[in-house]
Amino acid sequence: MNIGIVLLVLFLALMTGVGIWGMKKTKTLGDFFLGGRTLGPWISAVAYGTSYFSAVVFIGFAGTQGWQFGLNALWIAVGNAVIGAGAAWLVLARRTRRMTQNLDAMTMPEFLQERYGAKHLKPVAASVVFFFLLPYSASVFKGLGHLFEAVFGIPYDMALLIMIVFTGVYLILGGYFAIAVTDFIQGIIMFAGAAVLVLVMTAPEGGVFGIAGKIAENYRAHIPPERQPSALTVFSVVFMTSFGTWGLPQMTQKFYAIKNQQVIPKAAIVTTVFALMIGFCAYFTGAASHVFFDTASVPKNAAGAIQYDLIVPTLLTARLPQLLLALILLLVLSASMSTLSSLVLVSSSSVAIDLYPSRIDAKTGKDRSVAMMRFLSAVFIVISYFISRFQISIIVYLMSLSWGVVSGAFAAPYILGLYSRRVTKPAAYAGLLSGVATMIVLFFVLGANRSPLAASIAIVLPFIVVTAVSLFTAPPGKELLQKAFEGV
């Protein structure tokens, strides 16, 4: 894998260079967290797409859902592109950009506080962001560790350390500007690499259409009808991974940072095309495992249980030439580093912006927020490392827990707050708390295997709670509403 190591070194050097360049452009907290709200459609759209997809999708979801769902896993790709990407931009971006500017809000907790006039809502929301994005970040690390171990033979622990160092360098130095620029570079790698992966992998089997019939036939042989997932299970995964992104702070932050509302239509188209390509290639690769493995050869642990997280890495190392394998490694690495950097940035902001009591140094008069953001970014990365280091659960379940809690907490008060003047402060509290409680309870009651269903319920239920509570409580004051909805 000498070629792969050379490409890896060049890639990481490039990311470090962008971080140093971004540091020169990062003077204020707004620069560090939102890139000064100056980003155009292409960079904004690709930044959204690369934050959407990571090793969680390419390694965890592609392996798990590809094997368990077969070609039905492609519905996830369609849902992600149409709902999670395109519709999210068209429905949320315009109002989010305008209202966050009206309210001078940079984070989801800050937006909720200002939108509802609820001073205690920000610390509660910030705590949810910080603690429950940790499992998601750890799941990204975990997927990368498995891939490095399978492709390069690098020990899992060493692979994690490499990722920590380089993700930390370009994020801590350059902030969101560096993330956006590197996301654009990584997005190009992802788009090209995903297309080449599917074409090369399927060529010996008759191409995409030729292998599709074999996938369907072998899937029925490997997964008997009584063990095939129900329509509800498939729908819950599609819903969680598509609509669930509408309430994730690391995704909605992209709307805060756009230059103006005119970039939205173009960004929606670019993001949809990007998401469709990446999602299709990831899940089609996972489903193709039914052609290249059978029930005896699919990766298993000592107890005989299928190791879903190892299906795709094992498939790639066995079927792809060295140069292409190196390119695919960069594809997954690009996807994961962009997602991870967005997670770290948003999570550290939950403390540095939302919980940090005083940003101005009393003696020097300097704003200490950027320094605090950099420090907390490093802390968050280290904590994520330890969660992934001890191999807590499998990737899909880690991500499902995170998405269910965070999106369940924020989706209803955020989305309804953008469109309705009638949503009240008590309703916002009730929606946030009901989403968190529902996901945690259902995660343990239904079991980790049904965590996507638990997450879907946790996302939907707060919409009912917020609506019901708003009917019986006093609406926000006219002055607050006039400020929030001005120009919307």
Secondary structure, 3 states (H helix, E strand, C coil): CHHHHHHHHHHHHHHHHHHHHHHHCCCCHHHHHHHHHCECHHHHHHHHHHHHCCHHHHHHHHHHHHHHHHHHHHHHHHHHHHHHHHHHHHHHHHHHHHHHHHCCCCCHHHHHHHHHCCCCHHHHHHHHHHHHCHHHHHHHHHHHHHHHHHHHCCCHHHHHHHHHHHHHHHHHHHHHHHHHHHHHHHHHHHHHHHHHHHHHHHHHHCHHHHHHHHHHHHHHHHCCHHHCCCHHHHHHHHHHHHHHHHHCHHHHHHHHCECCHHHHHHHHHHHHHHHHHHHHHHHHHHHCHHHHCCCCCCCECCCCCECHHHHHHHHHHHHCCHHHHHHHHHHHHHHHHHHHHHHHHHHHHHHHCCCCCCCECCCCCCECHHHHHHHHHHHHHHHHHHHHHCCCCCHHHHHHHHHHHHHHHHHHHHHHHHHCCCCCHHHHHHHHHHHHHHHHHHHHHHCHHHHHHHHHHHHHHHHHHHHHHHHCCCCCCHHHHHHHHCCC
